[in-house]
């Protein structure tokens, strides 16, 4: 789920300290120097889209660790994948998003979606300070690699044999 700042501004990763847009600038030239709408157009132009794992949930504050999983309702990935059959990779910004997807979405997907690659990346949140920016950028480069048909590092793939 987006942070409180992102929800208030209606922009993904609106908190300036979040490294997401800086990483997107390094990978795709879609950084914070561009207007938000231009960042999104640039990302789409590179074949990258943003979407939340969850449609709704209850959470106090902005931390993913504060999400009440019992109230978490996922977005309709089946519909997304049917409408956008060209999606081959799904990258998660943080372990919590990947875990919720594994528990609440993957079991509902049909076998035809087993060919997708699901990869958890380190959170770009400033709360995830155990990694340097350079380390995060190195892991997130898997997104650019996927778009150039290089296979992302399998060590980042979600367990469970899917993808």
Secondary structure by P-SEA (a helix, b strand, c coil): cccaaaaaacccccccccaaaaaaaacccccccccaaaaaaaaaaacbbbbbcccbbbbcccccccccccccccccaaaaaaacccccbbbbccaaaaaaaacccccccccccccbbbbbccccccccccccaaaaaaaaaaaaaaaaccccccccccccccc
